[in-house]
């Protein structure tokens, strides 16, 4: 049994589906899906497509790649949280705090519909 109205659940589901689409769009810009890893992995930036590689670009490319790796890790985490929240909507456990077992406030779920705990501190 859920603590929230069906209208609220429907709005959260729509927000989660949009967040998922936005996250996948961002991932597809800087990463590719790796079936073996089961997640997205960062792609190496290429500044001079079709040109001879300039050794001066190597440092900038390495730095951008490291930034991409971090961003992809964050986006993968967001995608996992969104998918978990959507699964919880389907099985009727959406909005239960994973730490306390209490219901997460509607205000918190509006702010971040994939929230897993009652507060950001948990």
Secondary structure as UniProt FT lines:
FT   HELIX           6..30
FT   STRAND          31..34
FT   TURN            35..38
FT   STRAND          39..42
FT   TURN            49..50
FT   TURN            55..56
FT   HELIX           57..91
FT   TURN            94..95
FT   TURN            98..100
FT   HELIX           106..111
FT   TURN            113..114
FT   TURN            120..121
//
